[in-house]
Amino acid sequence: MKLKTNAHSLRGTITVPGDKSISHRSIMFGSLATGTTEISHFLRADDCLDTLKLFKQMGVPITDDGKKITIEGVGLRGLKNPGKTLDVGNSGTTIRLLMGILAGQSFSATLTGDSSIQKRPMNRVMLPLKEMGAKVEGNQQSEFPPIQVTGVNDLQPINYHIPVASAQVKSALIFAALQACGETTLIEKEKTRNHTEVMIKQFGGNIEVEEKTIRVKGNQTFTGQSISIPGDISSAAFFIAAGLLVPGSQITLKNVGLSETRTGMIDVVKAMGGNIEITEIDELNESGNIIVSSSQLVATEISGELIPRLIDEIPIIALLATQAKGETLIKDAEELRVKETDRIQAVSDELNRLGASITPTADGLVIQGETKLTGGTVTSYGDHRIGMMLQIAALIVKEGEVVLDKSEAVSVSYPTFFDDLNELMEQTI
Ligand code: S3P
Protein backbone atom coordinates (compact mmCIF):
# COMPACT_ATOMS: atom_id res chain seq x y z
CA MET A 1 0.00 0.00 0.00
CA LYS A 2 1.24 3.49 -0.90
CA LEU A 3 1.19 5.62 2.26
CA LYS A 4 0.26 9.28 2.64
CA THR A 5 3.38 11.49 2.69
CA ASN A 6 4.30 15.16 3.04
CA ALA A 7 1.32 16.13 5.21
CA HIS A 8 0.48 19.66 6.36
CA SER A 9 -1.75 20.94 9.13
CA LEU A 10 -3.67 17.96 10.51
CA ARG A 11 -6.61 19.63 12.16
CA GLY A 12 -9.79 18.48 13.78
CA THR A 13 -11.37 16.14 16.29
CA ILE A 14 -11.61 12.38 16.24
CA THR A 15 -12.91 9.70 18.59
CA VAL A 16 -10.58 6.72 18.54
CA PRO A 17 -12.07 3.20 18.89
CA GLY A 18 -12.63 1.53 22.26
CA ASP A 19 -9.78 0.32 24.42
CA LYS A 20 -8.52 -3.11 23.36
CA SER A 21 -7.54 -4.37 26.81
CA ILE A 22 -10.85 -3.27 28.34
CA SER A 23 -12.88 -4.68 25.42
CA HIS A 24 -11.35 -8.16 25.88
CA ARG A 25 -11.99 -8.09 29.61
CA SER A 26 -15.56 -6.83 29.24
CA ILE A 27 -16.43 -9.94 27.17
CA MET A 28 -14.67 -12.18 29.70
CA PHE A 29 -16.30 -10.74 32.83
CA GLY A 30 -19.67 -10.36 31.09
CA SER A 31 -19.51 -14.09 30.21
CA LEU A 32 -18.39 -15.20 33.68
CA ALA A 33 -20.97 -13.04 35.51
CA THR A 34 -24.59 -13.91 36.07
CA GLY A 35 -27.20 -11.71 34.46
CA THR A 36 -26.96 -9.34 31.52
CA THR A 37 -23.96 -7.20 30.56
CA GLU A 38 -24.24 -4.42 27.99
CA ILE A 39 -21.11 -2.97 26.43
CA SER A 40 -20.92 0.24 24.45
CA HIS A 41 -17.94 1.55 22.39
CA PHE A 42 -16.63 -2.03 22.21
CA LEU A 43 -13.59 -2.35 19.93
CA ARG A 44 -14.78 -4.19 16.83
CA ALA A 45 -11.28 -5.09 15.66
CA ASP A 46 -9.85 -8.54 14.86
CA ASP A 47 -8.36 -9.20 18.33
CA CYS A 48 -11.50 -8.43 20.35
CA LEU A 49 -13.83 -9.98 17.80
CA ASP A 50 -11.79 -13.18 18.20
CA THR A 51 -12.38 -13.07 21.97
CA LEU A 52 -16.10 -12.53 21.38
CA LYS A 53 -16.24 -15.44 18.90
CA LEU A 54 -14.50 -17.83 21.31
CA PHE A 55 -16.88 -17.11 24.20
CA LYS A 56 -19.78 -17.73 21.84
CA GLN A 57 -18.14 -21.04 20.89
CA MET A 58 -18.07 -21.87 24.61
CA GLY A 59 -21.82 -21.47 24.85
CA VAL A 60 -22.19 -17.85 25.97
CA PRO A 61 -25.14 -16.02 24.36
CA ILE A 62 -23.64 -12.80 22.93
CA THR A 63 -25.37 -10.46 20.49
CA ASP A 64 -24.26 -7.30 18.72
CA ASP A 65 -26.88 -4.85 17.45
CA GLY A 66 -24.20 -2.62 15.93
CA LYS A 67 -24.36 -0.19 18.85
CA LYS A 68 -23.92 -2.35 21.89
CA ILE A 69 -22.84 -5.87 22.70
CA THR A 70 -25.19 -7.80 25.00
CA ILE A 71 -24.01 -10.83 26.97
CA GLU A 72 -26.11 -13.25 29.00
CA GLY A 73 -23.53 -14.40 31.56
CA VAL A 74 -23.17 -18.10 32.36
CA GLY A 75 -21.36 -17.78 35.72
CA LEU A 76 -17.73 -18.28 36.75
CA ARG A 77 -17.63 -21.99 35.90
CA GLY A 78 -20.45 -22.12 33.35
CA LEU A 79 -18.49 -22.23 30.07
CA LYS A 80 -19.25 -25.21 27.79
CA ASN A 81 -16.90 -27.48 25.88
CA PRO A 82 -16.47 -25.78 22.46
CA GLY A 83 -15.91 -29.18 20.80
CA LYS A 84 -13.22 -27.68 18.56
CA THR A 85 -9.87 -25.89 18.77
CA LEU A 86 -10.17 -22.32 20.03
CA ASP A 87 -8.35 -20.04 17.55
CA VAL A 88 -7.27 -16.69 19.09
CA GLY A 89 -5.92 -15.30 15.79
CA ASN A 90 -3.17 -12.76 16.60
CA SER A 91 -4.29 -11.99 20.15
CA GLY A 92 -1.82 -12.59 22.98
CA THR A 93 -4.26 -11.16 25.53
CA THR A 94 -6.94 -13.66 24.49
CA ILE A 95 -4.75 -16.75 24.65
CA ARG A 96 -3.04 -15.88 27.94
CA LEU A 97 -6.16 -14.76 29.82
CA LEU A 98 -8.11 -17.75 28.49
CA MET A 99 -5.50 -20.12 29.90
CA GLY A 100 -6.33 -18.81 33.38
CA ILE A 101 -10.08 -18.92 32.74
CA LEU A 102 -10.06 -22.46 31.29
CA ALA A 103 -7.84 -23.82 34.10
CA GLY A 104 -10.88 -24.18 36.36
CA GLN A 105 -13.65 -25.13 33.90
CA SER A 106 -15.14 -28.59 33.50
CA PHE A 107 -13.70 -29.55 30.09
CA SER A 108 -10.49 -29.82 28.11
CA ALA A 109 -9.80 -27.44 25.21
CA THR A 110 -6.96 -26.58 22.83
CA LEU A 111 -5.91 -22.97 22.22
CA THR A 112 -4.02 -21.90 19.14
CA GLY A 113 -3.47 -18.85 16.95
CA ASP A 114 -1.64 -17.44 13.93
CA SER A 115 2.07 -17.86 13.13
CA SER A 116 3.00 -14.97 15.46
CA ILE A 117 1.06 -16.47 18.39
CA GLN A 118 2.74 -19.82 17.82
CA LYS A 119 6.11 -18.20 18.57
CA ARG A 120 5.12 -16.27 21.69
CA PRO A 121 6.29 -17.44 25.12
CA MET A 122 3.63 -19.09 27.29
CA ASN A 123 5.70 -20.52 30.17
CA ARG A 124 5.23 -17.20 31.96
CA VAL A 125 1.58 -18.27 32.39
CA MET A 126 1.88 -22.06 32.26
CA LEU A 127 4.47 -22.42 35.05
CA PRO A 128 2.56 -20.54 37.77
CA LEU A 129 -0.70 -22.16 36.62
CA LYS A 130 0.94 -25.56 37.09
CA GLU A 131 1.95 -24.47 40.61
CA MET A 132 -1.77 -23.95 41.20
CA GLY A 133 -2.41 -27.52 40.07
CA ALA A 134 -3.63 -26.65 36.59
CA LYS A 135 -3.26 -29.08 33.70
CA VAL A 136 -1.76 -27.12 30.86
CA GLU A 137 0.63 -28.29 28.13
CA GLY A 138 2.26 -26.66 25.10
CA ASN A 139 2.86 -28.18 21.70
CA GLN A 140 5.06 -31.32 22.05
CA GLN A 141 5.99 -30.39 25.66
CA SER A 142 7.21 -26.94 24.52
CA GLU A 143 5.86 -23.64 25.83
CA PHE A 144 4.36 -22.69 22.46
CA PRO A 145 0.79 -22.99 21.18
CA PRO A 146 -1.22 -25.06 20.48
CA ILE A 147 -1.80 -25.21 24.25
CA GLN A 148 -4.05 -27.79 25.80
CA VAL A 149 -5.85 -26.81 29.00
CA THR A 150 -7.77 -29.42 30.97
CA GLY A 151 -9.93 -27.81 33.61
CA VAL A 152 -9.66 -29.03 37.23
CA ASN A 153 -12.03 -28.27 40.10
CA ASP A 154 -9.42 -28.02 42.86
CA LEU A 155 -7.06 -25.19 41.81
CA GLN A 156 -4.85 -24.20 44.74
CA PRO A 157 -4.08 -20.61 45.78
CA ILE A 158 -0.42 -19.52 45.49
CA ASN A 159 1.94 -16.77 46.67
CA TYR A 160 3.76 -15.75 43.54
CA HIS A 161 6.26 -13.08 42.50
CA ILE A 162 5.55 -12.51 38.80
CA PRO A 163 9.03 -12.40 37.20
CA VAL A 164 8.00 -10.31 34.15
CA ALA A 165 6.11 -7.00 34.15
CA SER A 166 3.05 -8.31 32.32
CA ALA A 167 -0.63 -7.52 32.73
CA GLN A 168 -1.46 -10.58 30.66
CA VAL A 169 0.33 -12.89 33.09
CA LYS A 170 -1.15 -11.09 36.10
CA SER A 171 -4.65 -11.27 34.65
CA ALA A 172 -4.40 -14.95 33.69
CA LEU A 173 -3.37 -15.75 37.27
CA ILE A 174 -6.16 -13.60 38.70
CA PHE A 175 -8.70 -15.50 36.59
CA ALA A 176 -7.30 -18.81 37.87
CA ALA A 177 -7.21 -17.48 41.46
CA LEU A 178 -10.90 -16.58 41.21
CA GLN A 179 -11.57 -20.30 40.74
CA ALA A 180 -9.14 -21.54 43.44
CA CYS A 181 -10.00 -22.58 46.98
CA GLY A 182 -8.47 -19.87 49.20
CA GLU A 183 -6.62 -16.58 48.78
CA THR A 184 -3.90 -16.04 46.16
CA THR A 185 -1.21 -13.37 46.55
CA LEU A 186 0.52 -12.02 43.46
CA ILE A 187 3.43 -9.59 43.56
CA GLU A 188 4.19 -7.64 40.41
CA LYS A 189 7.71 -6.84 39.22
CA GLU A 190 6.44 -3.42 38.11
CA LYS A 191 2.92 -2.06 38.19
CA THR A 192 1.14 -2.91 34.94
CA ARG A 193 -2.26 -1.98 33.49
CA ASN A 194 -4.94 -2.70 36.09
CA HIS A 195 -8.08 -3.17 33.99
CA THR A 196 -8.72 -6.68 35.35
CA GLU A 197 -8.58 -5.47 38.95
CA VAL A 198 -10.84 -2.49 38.17
CA MET A 199 -13.35 -4.70 36.39
CA ILE A 200 -13.52 -7.23 39.24
CA LYS A 201 -14.75 -4.40 41.46
CA GLN A 202 -17.06 -3.07 38.76
CA PHE A 203 -18.74 -6.49 38.50
CA GLY A 204 -19.25 -6.66 42.26
CA GLY A 205 -16.22 -8.82 43.21
CA ASN A 206 -13.40 -8.27 45.69
CA ILE A 207 -9.70 -7.74 45.14
CA GLU A 208 -7.14 -6.04 47.37
CA VAL A 209 -4.35 -4.05 45.78
CA GLU A 210 -1.53 -2.51 47.78
CA GLU A 211 1.25 -1.11 45.62
CA LYS A 212 2.55 -4.15 43.72
CA THR A 213 0.78 -6.75 45.88
CA ILE A 214 -2.58 -8.18 44.85
CA ARG A 215 -4.76 -10.47 46.96
CA VAL A 216 -7.69 -12.29 45.44
CA LYS A 217 -10.05 -14.86 46.94
CA GLY A 218 -11.52 -17.82 45.10
CA ASN A 219 -15.13 -18.65 44.29
CA GLN A 220 -16.48 -15.15 43.89
CA THR A 221 -19.61 -14.31 41.97
CA PHE A 222 -20.01 -11.47 39.51
CA THR A 223 -23.10 -9.60 38.42
CA GLY A 224 -23.71 -8.33 34.87
CA GLN A 225 -23.08 -4.62 34.31
CA SER A 226 -23.43 -1.78 31.85
CA ILE A 227 -19.96 -0.89 30.57
CA SER A 228 -18.93 2.11 28.49
CA ILE A 229 -15.44 1.63 27.09
CA PRO A 230 -13.23 4.71 26.68
CA GLY A 231 -11.06 5.26 23.60
CA ASP A 232 -7.77 3.37 23.47
CA ILE A 233 -4.79 5.56 24.39
CA SER A 234 -2.61 3.08 22.50
CA SER A 235 -4.56 3.94 19.32
CA ALA A 236 -4.72 7.66 20.16
CA ALA A 237 -0.91 7.51 20.44
CA PHE A 238 -0.53 7.49 16.65
CA PHE A 239 -2.50 10.72 16.26
CA ILE A 240 -0.80 12.28 19.28
CA ALA A 241 2.47 11.72 17.40
CA ALA A 242 1.01 12.96 14.10
CA GLY A 243 -0.19 16.16 15.77
CA LEU A 244 3.22 16.78 17.33
CA LEU A 245 5.23 16.04 14.19
CA VAL A 246 3.24 17.46 11.27
CA PRO A 247 3.75 21.24 11.04
CA GLY A 248 0.71 23.45 11.63
CA SER A 249 -1.35 20.70 13.29
CA GLN A 250 -3.82 20.73 16.14
CA ILE A 251 -5.72 17.54 16.94
CA THR A 252 -8.30 16.78 19.64
CA LEU A 253 -8.80 13.15 20.61
CA LYS A 254 -12.07 12.70 22.46
CA ASN A 255 -12.92 10.41 25.39
CA VAL A 256 -9.57 8.62 25.64
CA GLY A 257 -8.89 6.22 28.53
CA LEU A 258 -6.50 7.82 31.01
CA SER A 259 -5.82 5.10 33.56
CA GLU A 260 -2.63 6.05 35.41
CA THR A 261 -1.28 2.63 34.40
CA ARG A 262 -1.48 3.57 30.70
CA THR A 263 -0.50 7.24 30.43
CA GLY A 264 3.30 6.94 30.29
CA MET A 265 3.37 8.41 26.78
CA ILE A 266 1.72 11.62 27.98
CA ASP A 267 4.49 12.00 30.59
CA VAL A 268 7.13 11.35 27.93
CA VAL A 269 5.64 13.84 25.47
CA LYS A 270 5.68 16.48 28.23
CA ALA A 271 9.31 15.63 29.06
CA MET A 272 10.15 16.02 25.35
CA GLY A 273 8.64 19.52 25.34
CA GLY A 274 5.53 18.57 23.34
CA ASN A 275 2.35 20.66 23.42
CA ILE A 276 -0.17 18.31 25.00
CA GLU A 277 -3.15 19.16 27.14
CA ILE A 278 -5.80 17.02 28.84
CA THR A 279 -9.31 18.45 29.18
CA GLU A 280 -12.78 17.32 30.28
CA ILE A 281 -11.41 14.70 32.65
CA ASP A 282 -14.01 12.17 33.85
CA GLU A 283 -12.46 10.81 37.05
CA LEU A 284 -14.98 7.98 37.42
CA ASN A 285 -14.51 6.61 33.93
CA GLU A 286 -10.77 7.48 33.92
CA SER A 287 -11.07 9.29 30.59
CA GLY A 288 -10.74 12.71 28.99
CA ASN A 289 -9.85 14.62 25.84
CA ILE A 290 -6.28 14.97 24.63
CA ILE A 291 -5.29 18.04 22.61
CA VAL A 292 -1.93 18.11 20.83
CA SER A 293 -0.27 20.59 18.50
CA SER A 294 2.95 20.77 16.49
CA SER A 295 6.02 20.97 18.69
CA GLN A 296 9.80 21.11 18.61
CA LEU A 297 10.82 18.06 20.66
CA VAL A 298 13.93 17.29 22.71
CA ALA A 299 15.44 13.89 23.50
CA THR A 300 14.66 12.03 26.71
CA GLU A 301 15.40 8.82 28.61
CA ILE A 302 12.73 6.15 29.14
CA SER A 303 13.29 3.26 31.53
CA GLY A 304 12.24 1.41 34.69
CA GLU A 305 8.70 1.66 36.00
CA LEU A 306 7.70 3.93 33.13
CA ILE A 307 8.09 1.08 30.61
CA PRO A 308 4.91 -0.91 31.44
CA ARG A 309 2.93 2.37 31.38
CA LEU A 310 3.80 2.87 27.70
CA ILE A 311 4.92 -0.56 26.49
CA ASP A 312 2.68 -0.57 23.40
CA GLU A 313 3.56 3.05 22.55
CA ILE A 314 7.32 2.52 22.25
CA PRO A 315 7.31 2.13 18.43
CA ILE A 316 5.56 5.49 17.97
CA ILE A 317 7.64 7.14 20.71
CA ALA A 318 10.74 5.95 18.83
CA LEU A 319 9.46 7.82 15.79
CA LEU A 320 9.02 10.98 17.92
CA ALA A 321 12.62 10.57 19.08
CA THR A 322 13.90 10.57 15.48
CA GLN A 323 12.55 14.14 15.28
CA ALA A 324 13.74 15.31 18.73
CA LYS A 325 16.99 17.18 19.31
CA GLY A 326 19.60 14.89 20.89
CA GLU A 327 19.94 11.21 21.75
CA THR A 328 16.95 9.35 23.21
CA LEU A 329 17.65 6.23 25.23
CA ILE A 330 14.98 3.56 25.79
CA LYS A 331 15.99 0.69 28.10
CA ASP A 332 14.45 -2.03 30.32
CA ALA A 333 12.07 -2.81 27.45
CA GLU A 334 13.23 -6.35 26.57
CA GLU A 335 9.55 -7.41 26.55
CA LEU A 336 9.30 -5.69 23.16
CA ARG A 337 11.24 -8.58 21.68
CA VAL A 338 8.33 -10.97 22.36
CA LYS A 339 5.38 -8.87 21.17
CA GLU A 340 3.43 -9.50 17.93
CA THR A 341 6.87 -9.22 16.32
CA ASP A 342 10.32 -8.35 17.72
CA ARG A 343 9.52 -4.65 17.99
CA ILE A 344 13.07 -3.58 18.88
CA GLN A 345 14.36 -5.03 15.61
CA ALA A 346 11.32 -4.00 13.55
CA VAL A 347 11.37 -0.36 14.71
CA SER A 348 15.09 0.08 14.08
CA ASP A 349 15.19 -1.80 10.75
CA GLU A 350 12.15 -0.09 9.23
CA LEU A 351 12.78 3.47 10.45
CA ASN A 352 16.46 3.20 9.49
CA ARG A 353 15.30 2.19 6.00
CA LEU A 354 13.57 5.59 5.85
CA GLY A 355 16.74 7.43 6.98
CA ALA A 356 16.53 7.33 10.78
CA SER A 357 19.56 6.61 12.95
CA ILE A 358 18.53 4.00 15.52
CA THR A 359 20.70 1.40 17.23
CA PRO A 360 18.88 -1.58 18.73
CA THR A 361 20.12 -2.88 22.10
CA ALA A 362 19.22 -6.04 23.99
CA ASP A 363 16.53 -4.20 25.96
CA GLY A 364 15.75 -1.08 23.99
CA LEU A 365 16.79 1.51 21.44
CA VAL A 366 19.26 4.39 21.11
CA ILE A 367 17.81 7.00 18.79
CA GLN A 368 19.61 9.99 17.29
CA GLY A 369 17.60 13.08 16.44
CA GLU A 370 16.76 15.02 14.42
CA THR A 371 16.98 12.94 11.26
CA LYS A 372 15.38 13.66 7.91
CA LEU A 373 13.12 10.81 6.82
CA THR A 374 12.97 9.88 3.12
CA GLY A 375 10.98 7.48 0.94
CA GLY A 376 11.34 3.71 0.80
CA THR A 377 9.61 0.35 1.01
CA VAL A 378 8.89 -0.91 4.51
CA THR A 379 6.93 -3.69 6.17
CA SER A 380 4.70 -4.02 9.22
CA TYR A 381 5.81 -7.68 9.62
CA GLY A 382 2.07 -8.27 10.20
CA ASP A 383 2.27 -6.18 13.42
CA HIS A 384 -0.52 -3.59 13.68
CA ARG A 385 1.43 -1.09 15.75
CA ILE A 386 4.49 -1.21 13.46
CA GLY A 387 2.20 -0.61 10.46
CA MET A 388 0.48 2.43 12.00
CA MET A 389 3.78 3.89 13.23
CA LEU A 390 5.19 3.66 9.68
CA GLN A 391 2.18 5.53 8.25
CA ILE A 392 2.75 8.37 10.75
CA ALA A 393 6.46 8.34 9.81
CA ALA A 394 5.49 8.64 6.14
CA LEU A 395 3.49 11.81 6.90
CA ILE A 396 6.75 13.70 7.51
CA VAL A 397 8.55 12.31 4.45
CA LYS A 398 8.82 15.24 2.05
CA GLU A 399 10.38 13.57 -0.99
CA GLY A 400 9.72 10.15 -2.47
CA GLU A 401 7.11 7.50 -1.89
CA VAL A 402 6.65 5.25 1.13
CA VAL A 403 5.22 1.83 0.38
CA LEU A 404 4.04 -0.39 3.25
CA ASP A 405 3.84 -4.17 2.95
CA LYS A 406 1.29 -6.01 5.12
CA SER A 407 -0.71 -2.86 5.80
CA GLU A 408 -3.83 -4.94 6.52
CA ALA A 409 -2.36 -5.74 9.98
CA VAL A 410 -3.80 -2.46 11.34
CA SER A 411 -7.22 -4.16 11.55
CA VAL A 412 -5.95 -6.12 14.57
CA SER A 413 -6.58 -3.07 16.79
CA TYR A 414 -7.70 -0.14 14.62
CA PRO A 415 -9.64 -1.04 11.46
CA THR A 416 -10.62 2.59 10.78
CA PHE A 417 -7.09 3.98 11.21
CA PHE A 418 -6.61 5.07 7.60
CA ASP A 419 -10.16 6.57 7.49
CA ASP A 420 -9.51 8.60 10.65
CA LEU A 421 -6.24 9.85 9.19
CA ASN A 422 -8.01 10.88 5.97
CA GLU A 423 -10.58 12.74 8.03
CA LEU A 424 -7.87 14.70 9.85
CA MET A 425 -6.17 15.51 6.56
CA GLU A 426 -9.44 16.90 5.21
CA GLN A 427 -10.84 18.73 8.27
CA THR A 428 -10.32 22.42 8.89
CA ILE A 429 -10.88 24.13 12.23
C1 S3P B 1 -2.09 -6.27 27.51
C2 S3P B 1 -0.89 -6.30 28.18
C3 S3P B 1 0.39 -5.98 27.55
C4 S3P B 1 0.19 -5.24 26.24
C5 S3P B 1 -0.86 -5.87 25.37
C6 S3P B 1 -2.19 -5.88 26.10
C7 S3P B 1 -3.32 -6.63 28.25
O1 S3P B 1 1.07 -7.20 27.26
O2 S3P B 1 1.42 -5.17 25.54
O3 S3P B 1 -1.01 -5.15 24.17
O4 S3P B 1 -4.43 -6.35 27.75
O5 S3P B 1 -3.20 -7.20 29.35
P1 S3P B 1 2.03 -7.91 28.35
O6 S3P B 1 1.20 -8.38 29.45
O7 S3P B 1 2.66 -9.07 27.59
O8 S3P B 1 3.03 -6.88 28.74
Boltz pocket constraint, residues with backbone or C-beta under 6 A from the ligand:
constraints:
  - pocket:
      binder: B
      contacts: [[A, 20], [A, 21], [A, 22], [A, 93], [A, 165], [A, 166], [A, 167], [A, 168], [A, 169], [A, 171], [A, 193], [A, 311], [A, 312], [A, 335]]
      max_distance: 6.0
